[in-house]
């Protein structure tokens, strides 16, 4: 759970800026992925996680962020 909490703050700029500014969006996405992988690598070296745990967590966080973004965006457009 701590990994997800650390990875999540880097994701919102990707969703906010991906249609407006591709450079800012890609930078924030790459920053989030690199930070998440760095934290994951440390957890692997500590013996707390396996590589598959880190890869699955990265994917699940991205998918969850995508779903929440579209859910919030649809609610915002309705109001």
N, CA, C and O atoms as a GROMACS GRO file, in nm:
protein
  316
    1UNK      N    1   0.080  -0.121   0.000
    1UNK     CA    2   0.000   0.000   0.000
    1UNK      C    3   0.084   0.127   0.000
    1UNK      O    4   0.046   0.227  -0.060
    2UNK      N    5   0.198   0.123   0.066
    2UNK     CA    6   0.282   0.243   0.069
    2UNK      C    7   0.330   0.279  -0.070
    2UNK      O    8   0.343   0.397  -0.103
    3UNK      N    9   0.357   0.180  -0.153
    3UNK     CA   10   0.403   0.205  -0.289
    3UNK      C   11   0.297   0.281  -0.368
    3UNK      O   12   0.329   0.376  -0.440
    4UNK      N   13   0.175   0.240  -0.355
    4UNK     CA   14   0.067   0.307  -0.427
    4UNK      C   15   0.054   0.452  -0.380
    4UNK      O   16   0.033   0.542  -0.461
    5UNK      N   17   0.067   0.474  -0.252
    5UNK     CA   18   0.058   0.610  -0.199
    5UNK      C   19   0.171   0.697  -0.251
    5UNK      O   20   0.152   0.817  -0.272
    6UNK      N   21   0.289   0.639  -0.272
    6UNK     CA   22   0.402   0.717  -0.322
    6UNK      C   23   0.392   0.743  -0.471
    6UNK      O   24   0.438   0.847  -0.519
    7UNK      N   25   0.335   0.651  -0.546
    7UNK     CA   26   0.328   0.664  -0.691
    7UNK      C   27   0.217   0.759  -0.735
    7UNK      O   28   0.233   0.829  -0.835
    8UNK      N   29   0.108   0.762  -0.664
    8UNK     CA   30  -0.010   0.835  -0.704
    8UNK      C   31   0.006   0.986  -0.724
    8UNK      O   32  -0.051   1.039  -0.819
    9UNK      N   33   0.081   1.059  -0.639
    9UNK     CA   34   0.087   1.205  -0.657
    9UNK      C   35   0.148   1.249  -0.791
    9UNK      O   36   0.124   1.362  -0.834
   10UNK      N   37   0.224   1.164  -0.855
   10UNK     CA   38   0.285   1.201  -0.983
   10UNK      C   39   0.191   1.179  -1.101
   10UNK      O   40   0.222   1.223  -1.212
   11UNK      N   41   0.080   1.114  -1.081
   11UNK     CA   42  -0.010   1.081  -1.191
   11UNK      C   43  -0.104   1.194  -1.235
   11UNK      O   44  -0.127   1.207  -1.355
   12UNK      N   45  -0.160   1.275  -1.145
   12UNK     CA   46  -0.258   1.375  -1.190
   12UNK      C   47  -0.212   1.469  -1.301
   12UNK      O   48  -0.290   1.496  -1.392
   13UNK      N   49  -0.087   1.519  -1.300
   13UNK     CA   50  -0.048   1.606  -1.412
   13UNK      C   51  -0.057   1.537  -1.548
   13UNK      O   52  -0.086   1.603  -1.648
   14UNK      N   53  -0.033   1.407  -1.553
   14UNK     CA   54  -0.045   1.334  -1.679
   14UNK      C   55  -0.187   1.345  -1.733
   14UNK      O   56  -0.206   1.371  -1.852
   15UNK      N   57  -0.285   1.327  -1.648
   15UNK     CA   58  -0.424   1.331  -1.693
   15UNK      C   59  -0.469   1.474  -1.722
   15UNK      O   60  -0.550   1.496  -1.812
   16UNK      N   61  -0.419   1.569  -1.648
   16UNK     CA   62  -0.460   1.708  -1.667
   16UNK      C   63  -0.400   1.768  -1.794
   16UNK      O   64  -0.470   1.837  -1.869
   17UNK      N   65  -0.272   1.741  -1.820
   17UNK     CA   66  -0.201   1.808  -1.929
   17UNK      C   67  -0.186   1.726  -2.056
   17UNK      O   68  -0.132   1.778  -2.154
   18UNK      N   69  -0.230   1.603  -2.060
   18UNK     CA   70  -0.202   1.521  -2.178
   18UNK      C   71  -0.270   1.571  -2.304
   18UNK      O   72  -0.221   1.546  -2.414
   19UNK      N   73  -0.382   1.639  -2.292
   19UNK     CA   74  -0.449   1.694  -2.410
   19UNK      C   75  -0.401   1.834  -2.443
   19UNK      O   76  -0.416   1.879  -2.557
   20UNK      N   77  -0.345   1.905  -2.345
   20UNK     CA   78  -0.302   2.043  -2.366
   20UNK      C   79  -0.154   2.054  -2.400
   20UNK      O   80  -0.117   2.119  -2.498
   21UNK      N   81  -0.072   1.990  -2.319
   21UNK     CA   82   0.072   2.002  -2.337
   21UNK      C   83   0.135   1.863  -2.324
   21UNK      O   84   0.153   1.812  -2.213
   22UNK      N   85   0.168   1.806  -2.436
   22UNK     CA   86   0.225   1.672  -2.436
   22UNK      C   87   0.357   1.662  -2.363
   22UNK      O   88   0.388   1.560  -2.302
   23UNK      N   89   0.437   1.768  -2.370
   23UNK     CA   90   0.568   1.766  -2.305
   23UNK      C   91   0.556   1.759  -2.154
   23UNK      O   92   0.621   1.677  -2.089
   24UNK      N   93   0.472   1.843  -2.097
   24UNK     CA   94   0.450   1.843  -1.952
   24UNK      C   95   0.388   1.711  -1.909
   24UNK      O   96   0.427   1.654  -1.806
   25UNK      N   97   0.294   1.662  -1.986
   25UNK     CA   98   0.226   1.537  -1.953
   25UNK      C   99   0.324   1.420  -1.954
   25UNK      O  100   0.327   1.340  -1.860
   26UNK      N  101   0.405   1.410  -2.058
   26UNK     CA  102   0.501   1.300  -2.065
   26UNK      C  103   0.608   1.310  -1.956
   26UNK      O  104   0.652   1.209  -1.902
   27UNK      N  105   0.649   1.432  -1.926
   27UNK     CA  106   0.746   1.450  -1.818
   27UNK      C  107   0.689   1.400  -1.686
   27UNK      O  108   0.757   1.328  -1.613
   28UNK      N  109   0.566   1.438  -1.655
   28UNK     CA  110   0.506   1.396  -1.528
   28UNK      C  111   0.482   1.245  -1.525
   28UNK      O  112   0.500   1.182  -1.420
   29UNK      N  113   0.442   1.188  -1.638
   29UNK     CA  114   0.422   1.043  -1.644
   29UNK      C  115   0.555   0.969  -1.624
   29UNK      O  116   0.562   0.873  -1.548
   30UNK      N  117   0.659   1.014  -1.692
   30UNK     CA  118   0.790   0.952  -1.677
   30UNK      C  119   0.845   0.969  -1.536
   30UNK      O  120   0.906   0.878  -1.481
   31UNK      N  121   0.823   1.087  -1.478
   31UNK     CA  122   0.867   1.111  -1.341
   31UNK      C  123   0.797   1.014  -1.245
   31UNK      O  124   0.860   0.955  -1.158
   32UNK      N  125   0.667   0.999  -1.262
   32UNK     CA  126   0.591   0.908  -1.178
   32UNK      C  127   0.635   0.763  -1.195
   32UNK      O  128   0.650   0.691  -1.096
   33UNK      N  129   0.656   0.722  -1.319
   33UNK     CA  130   0.700   0.584  -1.344
   33UNK      C  131   0.840   0.558  -1.287
   33UNK      O  132   0.865   0.455  -1.226
   34UNK      N  133   0.930   0.653  -1.309
   34UNK     CA  134   1.067   0.637  -1.256
   34UNK      C  135   1.067   0.634  -1.104
   34UNK      O  136   1.136   0.552  -1.043
   35UNK      N  137   0.990   0.722  -1.043
   35UNK     CA  138   0.984   0.725  -0.897
   35UNK      C  139   0.923   0.597  -0.844
   35UNK      O  140   0.972   0.540  -0.746
   36UNK      N  141   0.817   0.552  -0.907
   36UNK     CA  142   0.753   0.428  -0.865
   36UNK      C  143   0.844   0.309  -0.880
   36UNK      O  144   0.849   0.222  -0.793
   37UNK      N  145   0.919   0.304  -0.992
   37UNK     CA  146   1.013   0.193  -1.012
   37UNK      C  147   1.130   0.201  -0.915
   37UNK      O  148   1.180   0.098  -0.871
   38UNK      N  149   1.174   0.322  -0.882
   38UNK     CA  150   1.281   0.338  -0.785
   38UNK      C  151   1.238   0.287  -0.648
   38UNK      O  152   1.312   0.213  -0.582
   39UNK      N  153   1.120   0.326  -0.605
   39UNK     CA  154   1.068   0.279  -0.477
   39UNK      C  155   1.050   0.127  -0.482
   39UNK      O  156   1.083   0.057  -0.386
   40UNK      N  157   1.000   0.077  -0.593
   40UNK     CA  158   0.984  -0.067  -0.609
   40UNK      C  159   1.117  -0.141  -0.604
   40UNK      O  160   1.127  -0.248  -0.543
   41UNK      N  161   1.219  -0.084  -0.668
   41UNK     CA  162   1.351  -0.148  -0.667
   41UNK      C  163   1.408  -0.154  -0.525
   41UNK      O  164   1.468  -0.254  -0.485
   42UNK      N  165   1.388  -0.047  -0.451
   42UNK     CA  166   1.434  -0.046  -0.311
   42UNK      C  167   1.361  -0.153  -0.231
   42UNK      O  168   1.422  -0.224  -0.151
   43UNK      N  169   1.231  -0.164  -0.252
   43UNK     CA  170   1.154  -0.266  -0.179
   43UNK      C  171   1.196  -0.407  -0.219
   43UNK      O  172   1.194  -0.498  -0.136
   44UNK      N  173   1.234  -0.427  -0.345
   44UNK     CA  174   1.284  -0.558  -0.389
   44UNK      C  175   1.417  -0.588  -0.320
   44UNK      O  176   1.438  -0.698  -0.270
   45UNK      N  177   1.506  -0.489  -0.317
   45UNK     CA  178   1.636  -0.508  -0.253
   45UNK      C  179   1.622  -0.534  -0.103
   45UNK      O  180   1.704  -0.604  -0.044
   46UNK      N  181   1.520  -0.476  -0.041
   46UNK     CA  182   1.496  -0.500   0.101
   46UNK      C  183   1.434  -0.638   0.125
   46UNK      O  184   1.431  -0.686   0.238
   47UNK      N  185   1.387  -0.701   0.019
   47UNK     CA  186   1.324  -0.831   0.032
   47UNK      C  187   1.176  -0.824   0.065
   47UNK      O  188   1.116  -0.924   0.102
   48UNK      N  189   1.118  -0.706   0.052
   48UNK     CA  190   0.978  -0.687   0.088
   48UNK      C  191   0.882  -0.719  -0.027
   48UNK      O  192   0.765  -0.749  -0.003
   49UNK      N  193   0.931  -0.713  -0.152
   49UNK     CA  194   0.846  -0.738  -0.267
   49UNK      C  195   0.922  -0.818  -0.373
   49UNK      O  196   1.044  -0.826  -0.371
   50UNK      N  197   0.845  -0.876  -0.463
   50UNK     CA  198   0.900  -0.940  -0.582
   50UNK      C  199   0.883  -0.844  -0.700
   50UNK      O  200   0.805  -0.749  -0.691
   51UNK      N  201   0.955  -0.868  -0.808
   51UNK     CA  202   0.944  -0.784  -0.927
   51UNK      C  203   0.800  -0.782  -0.978
   51UNK      O  204   0.749  -0.677  -1.019
   52UNK      N  205   0.734  -0.896  -0.975
   52UNK     CA  206   0.596  -0.901  -1.023
   52UNK      C  207   0.504  -0.812  -0.939
   52UNK      O  208   0.409  -0.754  -0.993
   53UNK      N  209   0.529  -0.800  -0.809
   53UNK     CA  210   0.450  -0.711  -0.723
   53UNK      C  211   0.462  -0.567  -0.770
   53UNK      O  212   0.363  -0.494  -0.778
   54UNK      N  213   0.585  -0.526  -0.801
   54UNK     CA  214   0.610  -0.388  -0.842
   54UNK      C  215   0.545  -0.360  -0.977
   54UNK      O  216   0.480  -0.256  -0.994
   55UNK      N  217   0.561  -0.450  -1.072
   55UNK     CA  218   0.504  -0.430  -1.206
   55UNK      C  219   0.352  -0.426  -1.199
   55UNK      O  220   0.290  -0.339  -1.260
   56UNK      N  221   0.292  -0.519  -1.127
   56UNK     CA  222   0.146  -0.520  -1.114
   56UNK      C  223   0.096  -0.395  -1.043
   56UNK      O  224  -0.007  -0.339  -1.081
   57UNK      N  225   0.167  -0.350  -0.940
   57UNK     CA  226   0.125  -0.229  -0.869
   57UNK      C  227   0.127  -0.108  -0.961
   57UNK      O  228   0.036  -0.026  -0.959
   58UNK      N  229   0.232  -0.096  -1.042
   58UNK     CA  230   0.240   0.016  -1.137
   58UNK      C  231   0.121   0.014  -1.232
   58UNK      O  232   0.056   0.117  -1.256
   59UNK      N  233   0.092  -0.102  -1.287
   59UNK     CA  234  -0.020  -0.114  -1.380
   59UNK      C  235  -0.154  -0.087  -1.315
   59UNK      O  236  -0.239  -0.018  -1.372
   60UNK      N  237  -0.175  -0.141  -1.197
   60UNK     CA  238  -0.302  -0.121  -1.127
   60UNK      C  239  -0.323   0.024  -1.088
   60UNK      O  240  -0.435   0.076  -1.096
   61UNK      N  241  -0.217   0.090  -1.045
   61UNK     CA  242  -0.229   0.231  -1.009
   61UNK      C  243  -0.266   0.314  -1.131
   61UNK      O  244  -0.352   0.402  -1.123
   62UNK      N  245  -0.203   0.287  -1.245
   62UNK     CA  246  -0.235   0.362  -1.366
   62UNK      C  247  -0.380   0.338  -1.409
   62UNK      O  248  -0.451   0.432  -1.442
   63UNK      N  249  -0.422   0.213  -1.407
   63UNK     CA  250  -0.560   0.181  -1.448
   63UNK      C  251  -0.661   0.245  -1.354
   63UNK      O  252  -0.761   0.301  -1.398
   64UNK      N  253  -0.634   0.238  -1.224
   64UNK     CA  254  -0.725   0.300  -1.127
   64UNK      C  255  -0.729   0.451  -1.146
   64UNK      O  256  -0.836   0.512  -1.139
   65UNK      N  257  -0.614   0.513  -1.168
   65UNK     CA  258  -0.611   0.657  -1.191
   65UNK      C  259  -0.688   0.694  -1.317
   65UNK      O  260  -0.758   0.795  -1.320
   66UNK      N  261  -0.675   0.614  -1.422
   66UNK     CA  262  -0.748   0.639  -1.547
   66UNK      C  263  -0.900   0.631  -1.524
   66UNK      O  264  -0.974   0.717  -1.570
   67UNK      N  265  -0.944   0.529  -1.453
   67UNK     CA  266  -1.088   0.511  -1.424
   67UNK      C  267  -1.140   0.627  -1.340
   67UNK      O  268  -1.246   0.683  -1.370
   68UNK      N  269  -1.066   0.663  -1.235
   68UNK     CA  270  -1.110   0.774  -1.150
   68UNK      C  271  -1.113   0.906  -1.226
   68UNK      O  272  -1.203   0.988  -1.207
   69UNK      N  273  -1.014   0.927  -1.312
   69UNK     CA  274  -1.012   1.050  -1.391
   69UNK      C  275  -1.136   1.061  -1.479
   69UNK      O  276  -1.202   1.164  -1.480
   70UNK      N  277  -1.167   0.954  -1.552
   70UNK     CA  278  -1.283   0.959  -1.641
   70UNK      C  279  -1.414   0.967  -1.563
   70UNK      O  280  -1.508   1.032  -1.609
   71UNK      N  281  -1.421   0.904  -1.447
   71UNK     CA  282  -1.540   0.913  -1.363
   71UNK      C  283  -1.559   1.057  -1.315
   71UNK      O  284  -1.669   1.112  -1.324
   72UNK      N  285  -1.452   1.116  -1.264
   72UNK     CA  286  -1.461   1.254  -1.215
   72UNK      C  287  -1.487   1.351  -1.329
   72UNK      O  288  -1.563   1.447  -1.312
   73UNK      N  289  -1.427   1.328  -1.444
   73UNK     CA  290  -1.449   1.415  -1.559
   73UNK      C  291  -1.594   1.407  -1.606
   73UNK      O  292  -1.653   1.509  -1.641
   74UNK      N  293  -1.652   1.290  -1.608
   74UNK     CA  294  -1.791   1.277  -1.653
   74UNK      C  295  -1.885   1.344  -1.553
   74UNK      O  296  -1.983   1.406  -1.594
   75UNK      N  297  -1.857   1.334  -1.424
   75UNK     CA  298  -1.940   1.400  -1.324
   75UNK      C  299  -1.925   1.552  -1.335
   75UNK      O  300  -2.023   1.625  -1.317
   76UNK      N  301  -1.803   1.600  -1.365
   76UNK     CA  302  -1.780   1.743  -1.379
   76UNK      C  303  -1.854   1.797  -1.501
   76UNK      O  304  -1.912   1.905  -1.494
   77UNK      N  305  -1.854   1.724  -1.610
   77UNK     CA  306  -1.923   1.769  -1.732
   77UNK      C  307  -2.075   1.768  -1.717
   77UNK      O  308  -2.144   1.847  -1.781
   78UNK      N  309  -2.127   1.680  -1.631
   78UNK     CA  310  -2.272   1.674  -1.610
   78UNK      C  311  -2.321   1.795  -1.530
   78UNK      O  312  -2.435   1.839  -1.547
   79UNK      N  313  -2.237   1.847  -1.444
   79UNK     CA  314  -2.281   1.960  -1.358
   79UNK      C  315  -2.262   2.093  -1.424
   79UNK      O  316  -2.294   2.197  -1.365
   0.00000   0.00000   0.00000
